[in-house]
Amino acid sequence: LTGQTLSGLIARRLTDAACRDLVFTPTSINRIAESLGFADPAYFNRFFRRQTGRTPGDYRRTERRRLETT
């Protein structure tokens, strides 16, 4: 129906949740990773970068700056 695999859909949901938390909460990246089920913060960083092309820290900084200017 969606044209994506189950693992692709799960990855998308995790990425969406991470993006939301990175921008709209003060929660540390390590805590966000843990809340999403990642036992290893370094693996979360690699996963997030594969999905978005940016590190979680870079994503947070860029998107928060973008929101401040709108």
Long-range contacts (C-beta under 8 A, 24 or more apart in sequence): 11-47, 11-51, 12-51, 14-47, 15-48, 15-51, 15-52, 18-44, 18-48, 18-56, 19-52, 19-59, 19-63, 22-56, 22-59, 22-60, 22-63, 23-59, 23-60, 23-63, 23-64, 23-67, 29-56, 29-57, 29-60, 32-56
